[in-house]
Amino acid sequence: MKIYAVIDTNVIVSAVLSKKDDAATVIVLKAVFTGKIIPVYNDDIIAEYKEVLKRKKFKLDPDTVDGLVNSIKEAGETTERIITNETLPDPDDLVFYEVAVSKENSFLITGNIKHFPDKHFIVTPAEMTVILNKLNML
């Protein structure tokens, strides 16, 4: 079984900065690299990943960031967003939502669940680990 998911930038940042191998965000990112989660993205999402991860406050090597983002792209699938006319508290989050709805049966994994509508496919990293466990994928 393949799980398709749009991964919010905050999940990736949290995973990269985490010191705990068992953190839900780390488990989600590892699931991407082991092929258990197929990331879904578009050019805007990739650009945001790079811009945010290269912020000075995170002190991440730019080449490491480029390698990480390229690995996510290679593991994933690009798609176009579907315009939904949904209103979100942060308009920058809309691309993540609209890319998620463009891919049938995909999830949106976010640490900011309150920034999105209450939909069954929008889950936290912890909820995604429960899903992976139920499917015997961890």
C-alpha positions as CSV (number, residue, x, y, z in Angstrom):
1,M,0.0,0.0,0.0
2,K,1.2,3.5,-0.8
3,I,0.3,6.5,1.3
4,Y,0.4,9.8,-0.5
5,A,0.8,13.0,1.6
6,V,1.5,16.6,1.3
7,I,3.9,17.4,4.1
8,D,3.7,20.8,5.6
9,T,6.9,22.7,5.9
10,N,6.7,22.8,9.7
11,V,6.8,19.0,9.8
12,I,10.0,18.9,7.9
13,V,11.6,21.7,9.9
14,S,10.6,20.0,13.1
15,A,12.0,16.6,11.9
16,V,15.3,18.1,10.8
17,L,15.8,20.0,14.1
18,S,14.6,17.2,16.4
19,K,17.1,15.5,18.7
20,K,14.7,12.6,19.2
21,D,14.6,9.7,16.7
22,D,11.2,8.7,17.9
23,A,9.6,12.1,17.4
24,A,6.5,11.8,15.2
25,T,7.9,14.3,12.7
26,V,11.1,12.3,12.4
27,I,9.1,9.1,11.9
28,V,7.1,10.8,9.1
29,L,10.3,12.0,7.3
30,K,11.9,8.6,7.7
31,A,8.7,7.1,6.2
32,V,9.2,9.3,3.1
33,F,12.8,8.1,2.7
34,T,11.8,4.4,3.1
35,G,9.0,4.7,0.5
36,K,6.2,4.3,3.0
37,I,4.9,7.8,2.4
38,I,5.0,9.3,-1.1
39,P,5.3,13.0,-0.8
40,V,3.0,15.1,-3.1
41,Y,4.1,18.6,-4.0
42,N,4.2,21.3,-6.6
43,D,6.8,24.0,-7.4
44,D,5.4,26.4,-4.8
45,I,5.8,23.9,-2.0
46,I,9.3,23.0,-3.0
47,A,10.2,26.7,-3.1
48,E,8.8,27.1,0.4
49,Y,10.7,24.1,1.7
50,K,14.0,25.6,0.5
51,E,13.2,29.2,1.6
52,V,12.2,28.2,5.1
53,L,14.9,25.6,5.7
54,K,17.6,28.0,4.5
55,R,16.6,30.7,7.1
56,K,19.7,31.7,9.2
57,K,17.9,30.9,12.4
58,F,17.9,27.2,11.6
59,K,21.7,27.2,10.9
60,L,21.4,24.5,8.3
61,D,23.9,24.0,5.6
62,P,22.4,25.2,2.2
63,D,23.9,22.2,0.4
64,T,22.3,19.9,3.0
65,V,19.0,21.6,2.5
66,D,19.2,21.3,-1.3
67,G,20.0,17.6,-0.8
68,L,17.1,17.0,1.5
69,V,14.6,18.8,-0.8
70,N,15.9,17.0,-3.8
71,S,15.5,13.7,-2.0
72,I,11.9,14.6,-1.2
73,K,11.3,15.5,-4.8
74,E,12.8,12.2,-6.0
75,A,10.7,10.2,-3.5
76,G,7.6,12.0,-4.4
77,E,5.1,13.0,-7.1
78,T,4.5,16.5,-8.5
79,T,0.9,17.6,-9.1
80,E,-1.0,20.8,-9.8
81,R,-3.1,22.4,-7.2
82,I,-6.9,22.5,-7.5
83,I,-8.3,25.9,-6.7
84,T,-10.8,25.4,-3.9
85,N,-11.7,29.0,-2.9
86,E,-11.2,27.8,0.7
87,T,-10.3,30.6,3.2
88,L,-7.5,29.7,5.6
89,P,-6.1,31.8,8.5
90,D,-2.7,31.9,6.7
91,P,-3.1,32.3,3.0
92,D,0.3,30.8,2.5
93,D,-1.1,27.4,3.7
94,L,-3.6,27.3,0.9
95,V,-1.2,25.7,-1.6
96,F,-0.6,22.7,0.8
97,Y,-4.4,22.2,1.1
98,E,-5.1,22.6,-2.6
99,V,-2.3,20.2,-3.6
100,A,-3.6,17.7,-1.1
101,V,-7.1,17.8,-2.6
102,S,-5.7,17.4,-6.1
103,K,-4.4,13.9,-5.4
104,E,-7.1,11.4,-4.6
105,N,-6.8,9.7,-1.2
106,S,-3.8,11.8,-0.1
107,F,-3.2,13.2,3.3
108,L,-2.0,16.6,4.5
109,I,0.4,16.2,7.4
110,T,0.8,19.3,9.4
111,G,1.8,20.4,12.9
112,N,-0.6,23.3,12.6
113,I,-3.9,21.4,12.3
114,K,-5.9,24.5,13.4
115,H,-4.8,26.4,10.3
116,F,-6.8,24.0,8.1
117,P,-10.4,22.9,7.8
118,D,-11.6,20.0,9.8
119,K,-11.2,17.3,7.2
120,H,-10.5,13.6,7.6
121,F,-7.4,13.7,5.4
122,I,-5.7,16.5,7.4
123,V,-3.6,14.9,10.1
124,T,-0.9,15.6,12.6
125,P,2.5,13.8,12.4
126,A,1.4,11.8,15.5
127,E,-1.9,10.8,13.8
128,M,0.1,9.7,10.7
129,T,2.3,7.5,12.8
130,V,-0.9,5.8,14.2
131,I,-2.1,5.3,10.6
132,L,1.3,3.8,9.6
133,N,1.2,1.5,12.7
134,K,-2.4,0.3,11.9
135,L,-1.2,-0.6,8.4
136,N,1.9,-2.4,9.8
137,M,4.1,0.0,7.9
138,L,6.3,0.9,10.9
